[in-house]
Amino acid sequence: MNGRLPQERSAAQLLSDFGAPPATKPGARRSRRSGPERINRPIAPRRGRARPGEGWAPVEAPMAVYQAATSEIGGLFPLLAANGIPAVGARIGYDTLSGGAFYAHPIEWVTRYRLCANPNIVIFGEPGRGKSSTVVAILLRMMLFGIKTLISGDVKGEYTPMLRALGITPIALGRGSSARLNALDLGPLRSRWGTWAVSRQREELAGVLGRWTKLLVALAEAQGYRPTVTDEAVLSTVLRRLVGVDDGYTQLRTVTIPDVQRELTEPDDALWTTTRFADRRQFLDTLRPITDALGNLINGPLAGLFDQETNFTLDWDAPVQSMDLSLLRSRGDQAIAVALTCLGSWSSMVTDLQDDGEIRIVVRDEVWRQMRLGLRAVQAVDSDLRLSRAERKIQILVMHKPSDPLSVGAAGSQEVAIAKDLLALCSTRILFGQSTRVADELAEDFALSEREQQVTTGWAMERTGRALWKIENHPGYKVQTVLSRTERQIFDTNAQLRTRPRESAATDGSIGLNRQPRRPR
């Protein structure tokens, strides 16, 4: 060793040692300055080249253009931040902080990347902030990964344009529609009953009967009656008798709500004896409240919708199915709430019995309407959310503000306590623009930082489709949903506001919107 320090290498020597420098155009002028050659030198005019895609600017920009291999870019610009969400699933839009694309796949977030504990999603936002558009974008783009969707009650008909664009006719319930849905429909259970062993038959039937009992109890509770344990025991016995399981039948019989109500009003001796009543009169007097509650349902605003046999067949090979309830709005909020409860129980049962192993998204729009029916309705939603991982479902709850689930009962009641805990069962929270008062509630419920709270009241209010994506304990992501031209046409929920009224709209002598009064003849 000669004891001399090694000579320092220039940038050009480093680049030549670890990778050939990028080739320059022939004839390029070399710097006349003395000293080491400058590698990263400007190669474009100060305004850029006046050609598309060349970065031309009308004024001179005090910046230089540099060339370097991608292997060295990380060292030259070490402060560039990448998106922390893995690029898997549906491409929703872009993260405005990093500029990178934002992807969503709740199942992969749970199973592969361990970002959250469950795949459920809850969405909050004022009307017109882009909630429905983002939900439809998620559904449409997740179809590319083979994930199917069941919209369990489209209250406003917002998802119907997407279904029609896919060539699918939604099932409409309500005024003018011939579709009927039996809330106690057996679904796939009837066709598969004969292929199962006795143990499997007992297990599946016990689950279905338990779900039916909870549904009937919730519907009775919606009429203002608090069912008792005795009521539930009698309903379970009646359902077993009607379905024929105790008669040794090889095939199950169809059961409807009027059948149950008829058994309660006209019990035979075997029924009141089996349920341990002293006589027939005691049976009738004890069961009178729940019998009348079911009778009001049959003869009330939902008469003919859920008390007959199902007259349609769902195509489970279709990428999406929807129950359109927009025709029920004229029958009142309680009618819509009862319909959502029936659809929720029915959709849960039929999807549970689908053993194809596929992942399904279940959309619950304005679920707070259903939970206002009472404790049993809140417990039904709570149960579905807790079983989402085991049943391979992604439950999406769409609401306006955090106080929606808290309006299901009196302050301090059991309904409110369970409803408040529902938010903890949704690991992914998508928060669209909100007023300051509502944002304070969100910050308290989801432990938002001051900066995240300002995002919901400021940045998210400036443009439709902006939302703070909060995935459990991870920092929030400022995501802008991006829609194509075709998607914007399909997802346009304001189309009816721009529709000109027809001539018949003002036949009563009034002047319609955007119309001039006709001159008298």
Backbone hydrogen bonds, N-H to C=O, Kabsch-Sander energy under -0.5 kcal/mol:
donor,donor_aa,acceptor,acceptor_aa,energy
14,L,10,S,-2.1
15,L,11,A,-2.5
16,S,12,A,-2.0
17,D,13,Q,-1.9
18,F,14,L,-2.2
19,G,15,L,-0.8
28,A,25,K,-1.5
39,I,37,E,-0.6
41,R,39,I,-1.7
48,G,45,P,-1.4
49,R,54,E,-0.8
51,R,49,R,-2.7
54,E,51,R,-2.1
57,A,47,R,-2.3
61,A,46,R,-1.2
63,M,61,A,-2.9
72,E,69,A,-1.4
73,I,69,A,-1.0
74,G,70,T,-0.7
75,G,72,E,-0.7
76,L,72,E,-2.1
77,F,73,I,-2.8
80,L,77,F,-1.1
88,V,86,P,-2.1
90,A,104,A,-2.3
92,I,90,A,-0.9
92,I,102,F,-2.3
93,G,102,F,-1.2
94,Y,480,Q,-1.6
95,D,100,G,-3.0
96,T,94,Y,-0.7
96,T,478,K,-2.6
99,G,95,D,-2.9
102,F,93,G,-2.5
104,A,90,A,-2.3
109,W,105,H,-2.2
110,V,106,P,-1.3
111,T,107,I,-2.8
112,R,108,E,-1.4
113,Y,108,E,-2.2
115,L,109,W,-2.8
116,C,109,W,-0.9
121,I,395,Q,-3.0
122,V,428,T,-2.2
123,I,397,L,-2.6
124,F,430,I,-2.3
125,G,400,H,-0.8
126,E,433,G,-1.9
129,R,126,E,-1.5
134,T,130,G,-1.9
135,V,131,K,-2.5
136,V,132,S,-2.8
137,A,133,S,-2.2
138,I,134,T,-2.3
139,L,135,V,-2.5
140,L,136,V,-2.9
141,R,137,A,-2.2
142,M,138,I,-2.1
143,M,139,L,-0.9
144,L,141,R,-0.9
145,F,142,M,-1.5
146,G,143,M,-1.9
147,I,142,M,-1.6
148,K,146,G,-0.5
148,K,359,I,-1.4
149,T,319,P,-2.0
150,L,361,I,-3.0
151,I,321,Q,-2.9
152,S,150,L,-1.0
152,S,363,V,-1.7
153,G,151,I,-2.1
154,D,323,M,-3.6
155,V,153,G,-1.1
163,L,159,Y,-1.7
164,R,160,T,-2.5
165,A,161,P,-2.0
166,L,162,M,-1.3
167,G,164,R,-1.2
168,I,163,L,-3.0
171,I,322,S,-2.4
172,A,170,P,-0.8
173,L,324,D,-2.5
175,R,327,L,-1.0
177,S,174,G,-1.9
181,L,305,L,-2.4
183,A,181,L,-0.7
183,A,306,F,-1.1
185,D,182,N,-1.7
189,L,186,L,-1.8
190,R,187,G,-1.0
191,S,187,G,-0.6
192,R,188,P,-1.5
193,W,189,L,-0.9
195,T,192,R,-1.0
196,W,192,R,-0.6
196,W,193,W,-1.1
201,Q,197,A,-2.5
202,R,198,V,-2.3
203,E,199,S,-2.0
204,E,200,R,-2.6
205,L,201,Q,-2.5
206,A,202,R,-2.1
207,G,203,E,-1.6
208,V,204,E,-2.1
209,L,205,L,-2.9
210,G,206,A,-2.0
211,R,207,G,-1.8
212,W,208,V,-2.5
213,T,209,L,-2.5
214,K,210,G,-2.0
215,L,211,R,-2.0
216,L,212,W,-2.6
217,V,213,T,-2.3
218,A,214,K,-2.3
219,L,215,L,-2.5
220,A,216,L,-2.1
221,E,217,V,-2.3
222,A,218,A,-1.6
223,Q,219,L,-0.6
223,Q,220,A,-1.1
224,G,221,E,-1.8
225,Y,220,A,-1.4
232,E,228,T,-1.8
233,A,229,V,-2.3
234,V,230,T,-2.4
235,L,231,D,-2.5
236,S,232,E,-2.2
237,T,233,A,-1.9
238,V,234,V,-2.6
239,L,235,L,-2.4
240,R,236,S,-1.9
241,R,237,T,-2.0
242,L,238,V,-2.5
243,V,239,L,-2.3
244,G,240,R,-0.8
245,V,240,R,-1.1
246,D,240,R,-0.7
247,D,244,G,-0.8
248,G,245,V,-0.7
249,Y,244,G,-1.3
253,R,243,V,-2.1
255,V,184,L,-0.5
260,V,256,T,-1.5
261,Q,257,I,-2.3
262,R,258,P,-2.1
263,E,259,D,-1.9
264,L,260,V,-1.6
265,T,261,Q,-1.7
266,E,262,R,-2.1
272,W,268,D,-1.5
273,T,269,D,-1.8
274,T,270,A,-2.3
275,T,271,L,-2.0
276,R,273,T,-1.5
277,F,272,W,-2.6
283,F,279,D,-1.6
284,L,280,R,-2.4
285,D,281,R,-2.5
286,T,282,Q,-2.3
287,L,283,F,-2.4
288,R,284,L,-0.6
291,T,287,L,-2.2
292,D,288,R,-2.5
293,A,289,P,-2.0
294,L,290,I,-2.1
295,G,291,T,-1.9
296,N,292,D,-2.4
297,L,293,A,-1.4
298,I,294,L,-1.8
299,N,295,G,-2.3
300,G,296,N,-0.9
303,A,300,G,-1.7
305,L,302,L,-2.0
306,F,302,L,-0.9
311,N,180,R,-1.6
316,W,314,L,-1.0
318,A,315,D,-1.6
321,Q,149,T,-1.9
323,M,151,I,-1.7
324,D,171,I,-2.3
324,D,322,S,-0.7
325,L,154,D,-2.3
325,L,323,M,-0.6
326,S,154,D,-0.5
328,L,325,L,-2.0
329,R,326,S,-1.0
331,R,328,L,-2.0
332,G,329,R,-1.2
336,I,332,G,-1.5
337,A,333,D,-2.5
338,V,334,Q,-2.6
339,A,335,A,-2.3
340,L,336,I,-2.5
341,T,337,A,-2.0
342,C,338,V,-2.5
343,L,339,A,-2.7
344,G,340,L,-2.5
345,S,341,T,-2.2
346,W,342,C,-2.5
347,S,343,L,-3.2
348,S,344,G,-1.9
349,M,345,S,-1.9
350,V,346,W,-2.4
351,T,347,S,-2.2
352,D,348,S,-1.9
353,L,349,M,-1.5
354,Q,351,T,-0.9
355,D,353,L,-1.0
360,R,392,R,-1.8
361,I,148,K,-2.8
362,V,394,I,-2.2
363,V,150,L,-1.9
363,V,361,I,-0.5
364,R,362,V,-0.5
364,R,396,I,-3.1
365,D,153,G,-0.6
365,D,363,V,-0.6
366,E,398,V,-1.3
367,V,364,R,-0.8
367,V,398,V,-0.7
369,R,366,E,-1.6
370,Q,366,E,-0.5
371,M,367,V,-1.8
372,R,368,W,-1.1
373,L,370,Q,-1.6
374,G,371,M,-1.2
378,V,374,G,-1.8
379,Q,375,L,-2.6
380,A,376,R,-1.9
381,V,377,A,-1.7
382,D,378,V,-2.3
383,S,379,Q,-2.4
384,D,380,A,-1.9
385,L,381,V,-2.0
386,R,382,D,-1.9
387,L,383,S,-1.5
388,S,385,L,-1.0
391,E,387,L,-2.2
392,R,389,R,-0.9
393,K,388,S,-2.6
394,I,360,R,-2.3
395,Q,393,K,-0.6
396,I,362,V,-2.5
397,L,121,I,-2.9
397,L,395,Q,-0.6
398,V,364,R,-2.0
398,V,396,I,-0.5
399,M,123,I,-2.8
399,M,397,L,-0.5
404,D,401,K,-2.0
406,L,402,P,-0.5
407,S,403,S,-0.5
407,S,404,D,-1.4
408,V,405,P,-0.8
409,G,406,L,-0.5
413,S,410,A,-2.1
417,A,413,S,-1.9
418,I,414,Q,-2.3
419,A,415,E,-2.6
420,K,416,V,-2.3
421,D,417,A,-1.3
422,L,418,I,-0.8
422,L,419,A,-0.7
423,L,420,K,-0.8
424,A,421,D,-0.8
425,L,421,D,-0.6
425,L,422,L,-1.3
426,C,423,L,-1.2
427,S,425,L,-0.6
428,T,120,N,-1.9
429,R,427,S,-0.6
429,R,470,K,-2.7
430,I,122,V,-2.3
431,L,429,R,-0.6
431,L,468,L,-2.6
432,F,124,F,-2.9
432,F,430,I,-0.7
433,G,460,A,-0.5
433,G,466,R,-0.5
434,Q,456,T,-1.9
439,A,435,S,-2.5
440,D,436,T,-1.8
441,E,437,R,-1.2
442,L,438,V,-2.3
443,A,439,A,-2.6
444,E,440,D,-1.7
445,D,441,E,-2.5
446,F,442,L,-2.7
447,A,443,A,-0.6
448,L,443,A,-1.3
453,Q,449,S,-2.3
454,Q,450,E,-1.8
455,V,451,R,-1.3
456,T,452,E,-1.3
457,T,453,Q,-1.4
458,G,454,Q,-1.8
459,W,454,Q,-0.6
460,A,455,V,-3.0
461,M,458,G,-1.1
462,E,458,G,-0.5
462,E,459,W,-1.3
465,G,129,R,-2.3
466,R,463,R,-1.3
467,A,479,V,-2.1
468,L,431,L,-2.8
469,W,467,A,-0.7
469,W,477,Y,-2.8
470,K,429,R,-3.2
470,K,468,L,-0.7
471,I,469,W,-0.6
472,E,427,S,-2.6
472,E,470,K,-0.9
474,H,471,I,-2.3
477,Y,469,W,-2.1
479,V,467,A,-2.5
479,V,477,Y,-1.0
480,Q,94,Y,-2.3
481,T,465,G,-2.2
481,T,479,V,-0.6
482,V,92,I,-2.0
488,R,484,S,-2.5
489,Q,485,R,-1.5
490,I,486,T,-2.0
491,F,487,E,-3.0
493,T,491,F,-0.8
495,A,492,D,-0.7
497,L,494,N,-0.6
498,R,494,N,-0.9
498,R,495,A,-0.7
499,T,495,A,-0.5
499,T,496,Q,-0.6
505,A,502,R,-1.9
506,A,503,E,-1.1
507,T,504,S,-1.0
509,G,506,A,-1.3
512,G,510,S,-0.6
515,R,512,G,-1.2
